[in-house]
Amino acid sequence: MNFWVILAGFVLVILPLIGGKFLKTGLEKELFFNSLRAMVQLTILGGILVYLFKIDNHLLYIPLFLFMTLYAGYVAYRRVEFPYWLGVAVIGGVGAFLLPLILILKVISLKPNQFIPIMGMVLGHSLNTYTQAMERIKREVEVNRELLESYIAVGASLGEGLKPLQREAVKASLIPINNALQTIGVVSIPGITTGMLLAGASPFEAISYQLAIIYAWVSINFFSSLGAVKVFEWWGKRFGLPVEVERGKEV
């Protein structure tokens, strides 16, 4: 490990901390400790990957997938305060659906140095999009309570009332990937391309892999946001949503 690079990079964390302190955002402590946590977690990950990249038993991917999914579900629960197991179901479901598809399409192989990083990417992006969509649909319900009430007052079901709000939540969750698709190669050089170029790969080889991965992001973001709004609807039909509507029921 190049500790000088790590310490030099940490300067880029200290500057926002100073700015946040000046603006009194209240996030300085969280950003500082999360930055240290990231360093510790990545250092541990590096040690683990040294071992994992030597394994030839693909069945060991299953407990690794489960552990990563359960931890992602925990992070999602802390962020959006929605039932833990539903977050696990959405994030794990997206991973269980897309990872075999990526393998079938031969974007990657089952070699540990290919499969494990992509598995982490899929679950990580699914987590981010799930939390974005869940926060957005909760906000949409809170802000549009009267609209939801009016739908239900004229006889619409909860699912029908939520549909326009779900649409807005999904659209909002796809903004980051839309921005990435518009700016890739012009404004930004994505991580996989940068990493492969630094490792000495040819530009076109790096670009080929990057395109395949960013196209996978589109599916990850769409299905994760769709899963979030649908489990929100499912939960609301059975246990009530955090906004009161007419008919004396919580929706």
NUNU-521870 format. One record per residue (C-alpha): x, y, z; chain. Coordinates in Angstrom, 3 decimals. Last residue first. Layout:
REM NUNU-521870
{{X, Y, Z}, A} ...
This chain:
REM NUNU-521870
{{-51.675, 5.254, 4.033}, A} {{-53.288, 5.260, 7.413}, A} {{-56.986, 4.552, 7.278}, A} {{-59.864, 6.706, 8.494}, A} {{-61.556, 6.576, 5.090}, A} {{-59.685, 9.764, 4.288}, A} {{-55.950, 9.772, 4.306}, A} {{-53.263, 9.751, 6.976}, A} {{-49.632, 9.744, 5.883}, A} {{-46.866, 7.368, 7.060}, A} {{-48.131, 4.367, 5.064}, A} {{-50.256, 1.551, 6.426}, A} {{-49.590, -2.049, 7.455}, A} {{-50.858, -4.244, 4.656}, A} {{-51.442, -1.980, 1.681}, A} {{-48.639, 0.321, 2.765}, A} {{-46.099, -2.479, 2.927}, A} {{-46.908, -3.555, -0.631}, A} {{-46.720, 0.040, -1.877}, A} {{-43.308, 0.566, -0.270}, A} {{-42.242, -2.835, -1.630}, A} {{-43.213, -1.543, -5.077}, A} {{-41.455, 1.807, -4.723}, A} {{-38.180, 0.171, -3.695}, A} {{-38.318, -2.611, -6.296}, A} {{-38.782, -0.070, -9.085}, A} {{-35.805, 1.915, -7.789}, A} {{-33.660, -1.237, -7.656}, A} {{-34.879, -2.465, -11.045}, A} {{-34.083, 0.819, -12.774}, A} {{-30.766, 1.507, -11.080}, A} {{-29.361, -1.985, -11.640}, A} {{-30.635, -2.103, -15.225}, A} {{-28.970, 1.206, -16.097}, A} {{-25.859, 0.238, -14.142}, A} {{-25.457, -2.784, -16.446}, A} {{-25.026, -0.355, -19.333}, A} {{-22.293, 1.267, -17.267}, A} {{-20.585, -2.093, -16.927}, A} {{-20.659, -3.014, -20.625}, A} {{-19.471, 0.458, -21.576}, A} {{-16.609, 0.304, -19.078}, A} {{-15.478, -3.100, -20.329}, A} {{-15.251, -1.868, -23.910}, A} {{-13.629, 1.420, -22.853}, A} {{-10.797, -0.387, -21.072}, A} {{-10.133, -2.578, -24.118}, A} {{-10.213, 0.510, -26.332}, A} {{-7.760, 2.402, -24.136}, A} {{-5.231, -0.464, -24.033}, A} {{-4.591, -1.879, -20.586}, A} {{-1.575, -0.639, -18.584}, A} {{-2.844, -0.953, -15.015}, A} {{-3.437, 2.809, -14.873}, A} {{-5.575, 2.460, -17.990}, A} {{-7.526, -0.382, -16.394}, A} {{-8.178, 1.635, -13.249}, A} {{-9.224, 4.767, -15.143}, A} {{-11.591, 2.828, -17.387}, A} {{-13.091, 1.028, -14.395}, A} {{-13.461, 4.257, -12.445}, A} {{-15.207, 6.380, -15.045}, A} {{-13.520, 9.072, -17.194}, A} {{-15.736, 12.120, -16.762}, A} {{-16.634, 15.256, -18.712}, A} {{-16.614, 13.968, -22.287}, A} {{-16.071, 10.207, -22.043}, A} {{-19.085, 9.771, -19.814}, A} {{-21.113, 12.981, -19.607}, A} {{-24.515, 11.988, -20.984}, A} {{-24.463, 8.400, -19.699}, A} {{-23.400, 9.568, -16.236}, A} {{-26.138, 12.198, -16.096}, A} {{-28.723, 9.584, -17.029}, A} {{-27.270, 7.257, -14.377}, A} {{-27.585, 9.970, -11.730}, A} {{-31.136, 10.996, -12.810}, A} {{-32.514, 7.449, -12.633}, A} {{-33.583, 7.778, -8.992}, A} {{-35.592, 10.910, -9.777}, A} {{-37.506, 9.101, -12.526}, A} {{-38.247, 6.180, -10.189}, A} {{-39.564, 8.502, -7.483}, A} {{-41.667, 10.488, -9.952}, A} {{-43.277, 7.327, -11.314}, A} {{-43.948, 6.047, -7.818}, A} {{-45.798, 9.268, -7.038}, A} {{-47.906, 8.903, -10.194}, A} {{-48.695, 5.263, -9.239}, A} {{-49.438, 5.823, -5.545}, A} {{-53.132, 6.489, -6.008}, A} {{-53.543, 3.471, -8.276}, A} {{-51.781, 1.245, -5.754}, A} {{-53.871, 2.618, -2.908}, A} {{-57.023, 1.792, -4.839}, A} {{-59.064, 4.506, -6.515}, A} {{-62.603, 5.121, -5.307}, A} {{-63.059, 8.859, -5.732}, A} {{-61.802, 9.557, -2.191}, A} {{-58.724, 7.368, -2.809}, A} {{-57.516, 9.581, -5.625}, A} {{-58.332, 12.739, -3.700}, A} {{-56.469, 11.521, -0.618}, A} {{-53.342, 10.823, -2.669}, A} {{-53.483, 14.328, -4.110}, A} {{-53.987, 15.760, -0.623}, A} {{-50.980, 13.845, 0.754}, A} {{-48.719, 15.029, -2.035}, A} {{-45.818, 16.299, 0.087}, A} {{-45.737, 13.363, 2.514}, A} {{-46.318, 10.741, -0.177}, A} {{-43.649, 12.263, -2.422}, A} {{-41.197, 12.362, 0.486}, A} {{-41.687, 8.689, 1.203}, A} {{-41.322, 7.951, -2.510}, A} {{-38.095, 9.979, -2.639}, A} {{-36.476, 8.401, 0.422}, A} {{-37.263, 4.941, -0.917}, A} {{-35.963, 5.794, -4.390}, A} {{-32.672, 7.172, -3.100}, A} {{-32.233, 4.283, -0.651}, A} {{-32.850, 1.684, -3.362}, A} {{-30.575, 3.504, -5.814}, A} {{-27.629, 3.500, -3.438}, A} {{-28.138, -0.107, -2.339}, A} {{-28.481, -1.330, -5.934}, A} {{-25.302, 0.509, -6.858}, A} {{-23.445, -1.248, -4.055}, A} {{-24.954, -4.666, -4.797}, A} {{-24.007, -4.504, -8.467}, A} {{-20.550, -3.071, -7.792}, A} {{-19.793, -5.657, -5.122}, A} {{-20.761, -8.458, -7.487}, A} {{-18.613, -6.829, -10.173}, A} {{-15.606, -6.819, -7.826}, A} {{-16.191, -10.495, -6.915}, A} {{-16.760, -11.778, -10.465}, A} {{-13.672, -10.439, -12.199}, A} {{-10.771, -11.157, -9.815}, A} {{-12.595, -14.288, -8.643}, A} {{-12.810, -15.827, -12.130}, A} {{-16.463, -16.584, -12.793}, A} {{-16.307, -14.765, -16.124}, A} {{-17.311, -11.248, -17.123}, A} {{-19.377, -9.638, -19.882}, A} {{-20.120, -13.140, -21.073}, A} {{-23.848, -12.431, -21.702}, A} {{-24.640, -15.430, -19.494}, A} {{-22.355, -14.041, -16.772}, A} {{-24.037, -10.620, -16.815}, A} {{-27.417, -12.393, -16.688}, A} {{-26.279, -14.509, -13.733}, A} {{-25.298, -11.278, -11.903}, A} {{-28.489, -9.422, -12.868}, A} {{-31.195, -11.524, -11.219}, A} {{-29.506, -12.538, -7.959}, A} {{-28.138, -9.006, -7.549}, A} {{-31.515, -7.350, -8.095}, A} {{-33.137, -9.809, -5.721}, A} {{-30.480, -9.270, -3.063}, A} {{-31.012, -5.508, -3.148}, A} {{-34.814, -5.818, -3.151}, A} {{-35.082, -8.619, -0.591}, A} {{-32.432, -7.139, 1.711}, A} {{-34.279, -3.817, 1.688}, A} {{-37.509, -5.638, 2.503}, A} {{-35.787, -7.504, 5.331}, A} {{-34.696, -4.309, 7.035}, A} {{-38.120, -2.691, 7.256}, A} {{-37.862, 1.017, 6.355}, A} {{-35.814, 3.498, 8.353}, A} {{-34.371, 5.117, 5.200}, A} {{-30.666, 5.357, 6.018}, A} {{-30.229, 2.855, 8.835}, A} {{-32.340, 0.292, 6.977}, A} {{-30.316, 0.797, 3.796}, A} {{-27.075, 0.217, 5.702}, A} {{-28.511, -2.969, 7.197}, A} {{-29.710, -4.176, 3.807}, A} {{-26.221, -3.593, 2.387}, A} {{-24.836, -5.706, 5.239}, A} {{-27.263, -8.520, 4.484}, A} {{-26.462, -8.348, 0.771}, A} {{-22.692, -8.401, 1.339}, A} {{-22.979, -11.382, 3.674}, A} {{-25.279, -13.267, 1.306}, A} {{-23.014, -12.678, -1.694}, A} {{-19.978, -13.856, 0.278}, A} {{-21.909, -16.920, 1.456}, A} {{-22.735, -17.721, -2.216}, A} {{-19.360, -16.877, -3.776}, A} {{-17.831, -19.798, -1.882}, A} {{-19.672, -22.083, -4.285}, A} {{-17.221, -20.951, -6.970}, A} {{-14.448, -23.086, -5.517}, A} {{-11.210, -21.946, -7.179}, A} {{-9.949, -19.647, -4.452}, A} {{-6.799, -17.555, -4.937}, A} {{-8.579, -14.254, -5.562}, A} {{-10.346, -14.717, -2.236}, A} {{-7.096, -14.708, -0.244}, A} {{-5.631, -11.465, -1.618}, A} {{-9.219, -10.201, -1.651}, A} {{-9.425, -10.509, 2.146}, A} {{-6.318, -8.397, 2.692}, A} {{-7.530, -5.730, 0.277}, A} {{-10.958, -5.774, 1.923}, A} {{-9.370, -5.122, 5.307}, A} {{-7.605, -2.076, 3.865}, A} {{-10.832, -1.026, 2.147}, A} {{-12.781, -1.257, 5.406}, A} {{-10.158, 0.665, 7.392}, A} {{-9.924, 3.471, 4.824}, A} {{-13.719, 3.653, 4.454}, A} {{-14.102, 3.793, 8.233}, A} {{-11.678, 6.712, 8.385}, A} {{-13.785, 8.548, 5.799}, A} {{-16.943, 7.586, 7.688}, A} {{-15.401, 9.036, 10.852}, A} {{-14.652, 12.372, 9.196}, A} {{-17.899, 12.621, 7.260}, A} {{-19.985, 11.864, 10.356}, A} {{-18.090, 14.395, 12.465}, A} {{-18.348, 17.122, 9.839}, A} {{-22.035, 16.625, 9.068}, A} {{-23.447, 19.350, 11.329}, A} {{-23.779, 21.735, 8.390}, A} {{-22.394, 24.654, 10.416}, A} {{-21.283, 26.567, 7.299}, A} {{-17.766, 27.094, 8.711}, A} {{-17.636, 23.528, 10.005}, A} {{-18.774, 22.257, 6.622}, A} {{-16.011, 24.212, 4.896}, A} {{-13.395, 22.815, 7.262}, A} {{-14.732, 19.302, 6.756}, A} {{-14.848, 19.890, 2.994}, A} {{-11.076, 20.672, 3.082}, A} {{-10.232, 17.739, 5.365}, A} {{-11.575, 15.171, 2.905}, A} {{-9.369, 16.301, 0.010}, A} {{-6.443, 16.282, 2.436}, A} {{-7.180, 12.583, 2.881}, A} {{-5.848, 12.022, -0.621}, A} {{-2.361, 13.040, 0.487}, A} {{-2.561, 10.610, 3.390}, A} {{-3.686, 7.763, 1.119}, A} {{-1.062, 8.565, -1.530}, A} {{1.618, 8.644, 1.180}, A} {{0.423, 5.308, 2.515}, A} {{1.122, 3.526, -0.770}, A} {{0.000, 0.000, 0.000}, A} 
